[in-house]
């Protein structure tokens, strides 16, 4: 299924109880990355998050498709937390000025594979 259609279907489901619900979309581009070995360099990595304004439910649209995430809104940023089946987590924090960091903590087999991406996000409806 087309990712845009999947997001639309999910948002329609999330909005079933709310007649006037809206959504906030964060489109993020990460241009710098570091691995657990300290190797750092340029990156070309994108993520997109959508939050239902009424229910506060959130989804991640990424290179692995669509995933439900938790959104934590604070005074100066929003953080998205994706809990993986392995028990590891991935987090993305977006500051009010659009700067962002995406941290991957992934288990591959019995080994941890972590990396961190630095970039910017734009906000839309």
One Martini backbone bead per residue (centre of mass of N, CA, C, O) as a GRO file, in nm:
protein
  125
    1UNK     BB    1   0.098   0.035   0.021
    2UNK     BB    2   0.080   0.346   0.015
    3UNK     BB    3   0.198   0.559   0.250
    4UNK     BB    4  -0.015   0.784   0.226
    5UNK     BB    5  -0.258   0.593   0.254
    6UNK     BB    6  -0.180   0.477   0.529
    7UNK     BB    7  -0.190   0.744   0.682
    8UNK     BB    8  -0.478   0.819   0.614
    9UNK     BB    9  -0.607   0.567   0.741
   10UNK     BB   10  -0.496   0.612   1.025
   11UNK     BB   11  -0.613   0.897   1.072
   12UNK     BB   12  -0.908   0.815   1.035
   13UNK     BB   13  -0.912   0.619   1.271
   14UNK     BB   14  -0.817   0.824   1.492
   15UNK     BB   15  -1.076   1.028   1.409
   16UNK     BB   16  -1.354   0.885   1.465
   17UNK     BB   17  -1.416   1.048   1.755
   18UNK     BB   18  -1.338   1.315   1.577
   19UNK     BB   19  -1.454   1.570   1.384
   20UNK     BB   20  -1.194   1.809   1.427
   21UNK     BB   21  -0.937   1.681   1.351
   22UNK     BB   22  -0.582   1.703   1.346
   23UNK     BB   23  -0.247   1.754   1.210
   24UNK     BB   24   0.107   1.690   1.252
   25UNK     BB   25   0.397   1.745   1.045
   26UNK     BB   26   0.723   1.589   1.028
   27UNK     BB   27   1.006   1.680   0.829
   28UNK     BB   28   1.313   1.494   0.802
   29UNK     BB   29   1.668   1.583   0.774
   30UNK     BB   30   1.970   1.396   0.761
   31UNK     BB   31   2.333   1.511   0.730
   32UNK     BB   32   2.448   1.361   0.997
   33UNK     BB   33   2.673   1.090   1.117
   34UNK     BB   34   2.716   0.834   1.382
   35UNK     BB   35   2.885   0.574   1.510
   36UNK     BB   36   3.000   0.356   1.755
   37UNK     BB   37   3.307   0.407   1.628
   38UNK     BB   38   3.316   0.730   1.537
   39UNK     BB   39   3.195   0.746   1.265
   40UNK     BB   40   3.181   1.038   1.060
   41UNK     BB   41   2.924   1.195   0.843
   42UNK     BB   42   2.747   1.204   0.585
   43UNK     BB   43   2.389   1.229   0.512
   44UNK     BB   44   2.072   1.066   0.368
   45UNK     BB   45   1.803   1.110   0.584
   46UNK     BB   46   1.454   1.020   0.637
   47UNK     BB   47   1.171   1.150   0.826
   48UNK     BB   48   0.826   1.093   0.943
   49UNK     BB   49   0.576   1.268   1.135
   50UNK     BB   50   0.250   1.201   1.294
   51UNK     BB   51   0.006   1.400   1.471
   52UNK     BB   52  -0.271   1.387   1.655
   53UNK     BB   53  -0.416   1.663   1.802
   54UNK     BB   54  -0.624   1.506   1.989
   55UNK     BB   55  -0.500   1.208   2.067
   56UNK     BB   56  -0.169   1.196   2.028
   57UNK     BB   57  -0.114   1.019   1.809
   58UNK     BB   58   0.166   0.838   1.649
   59UNK     BB   59   0.375   0.836   1.350
   60UNK     BB   60   0.609   0.660   1.144
   61UNK     BB   61   0.790   0.747   0.844
   62UNK     BB   62   1.003   0.516   0.684
   63UNK     BB   63   1.219   0.279   0.551
   64UNK     BB   64   1.012   0.056   0.715
   65UNK     BB   65   0.763   0.236   0.721
   66UNK     BB   66   0.508   0.193   0.956
   67UNK     BB   67   0.491   0.341   1.298
   68UNK     BB   68   0.427   0.336   1.621
   69UNK     BB   69   0.444   0.618   1.845
   70UNK     BB   70   0.567   0.820   2.094
   71UNK     BB   71   0.466   1.141   2.227
   72UNK     BB   72   0.669   1.416   2.368
   73UNK     BB   73   0.564   1.719   2.499
   74UNK     BB   74   0.728   2.023   2.544
   75UNK     BB   75   0.844   2.344   2.580
   76UNK     BB   76   1.098   2.289   2.332
   77UNK     BB   77   0.980   1.996   2.243
   78UNK     BB   78   0.981   1.684   2.061
   79UNK     BB   79   0.940   1.330   2.132
   80UNK     BB   80   1.020   1.018   1.982
   81UNK     BB   81   0.914   0.674   2.053
   82UNK     BB   82   1.056   0.357   1.953
   83UNK     BB   83   0.953   0.034   2.009
   84UNK     BB   84   1.110  -0.261   1.985
   85UNK     BB   85   1.097  -0.604   1.976
   86UNK     BB   86   1.390  -0.630   2.120
   87UNK     BB   87   1.379  -0.362   2.337
   88UNK     BB   88   1.459  -0.141   2.183
   89UNK     BB   89   1.533   0.207   2.097
   90UNK     BB   90   1.402   0.501   1.929
   91UNK     BB   91   1.497   0.848   1.892
   92UNK     BB   92   1.329   1.175   1.849
   93UNK     BB   93   1.435   1.516   1.847
   94UNK     BB   94   1.247   1.832   1.834
   95UNK     BB   95   1.299   2.149   1.809
   96UNK     BB   96   1.160   2.459   1.772
   97UNK     BB   97   1.394   2.530   1.542
   98UNK     BB   98   1.428   2.218   1.394
   99UNK     BB   99   1.619   2.071   1.536
  100UNK     BB  100   1.780   1.733   1.520
  101UNK     BB  101   1.770   1.399   1.677
  102UNK     BB  102   1.868   1.058   1.589
  103UNK     BB  103   1.840   0.753   1.780
  104UNK     BB  104   1.997   0.436   1.754
  105UNK     BB  105   1.884   0.123   1.915
  106UNK     BB  106   2.006  -0.181   1.799
  107UNK     BB  107   1.932  -0.528   1.751
  108UNK     BB  108   2.167  -0.768   1.610
  109UNK     BB  109   2.098  -1.029   1.740
  110UNK     BB  110   2.350  -0.981   2.001
  111UNK     BB  111   2.396  -0.690   1.884
  112UNK     BB  112   2.478  -0.365   1.911
  113UNK     BB  113   2.338  -0.085   1.712
  114UNK     BB  114   2.459   0.242   1.691
  115UNK     BB  115   2.320   0.575   1.613
  116UNK     BB  116   2.360   0.922   1.490
  117UNK     BB  117   2.147   1.198   1.391
  118UNK     BB  118   2.172   1.513   1.215
  119UNK     BB  119   1.917   1.782   1.182
  120UNK     BB  120   1.608   1.876   1.015
  121UNK     BB  121   1.276   2.024   1.062
  122UNK     BB  122   0.949   2.040   0.938
  123UNK     BB  123   0.628   2.201   0.964
  124UNK     BB  124   0.296   2.062   0.917
  125UNK     BB  125  -0.041   1.952   0.803
   0.00000   0.00000   0.00000
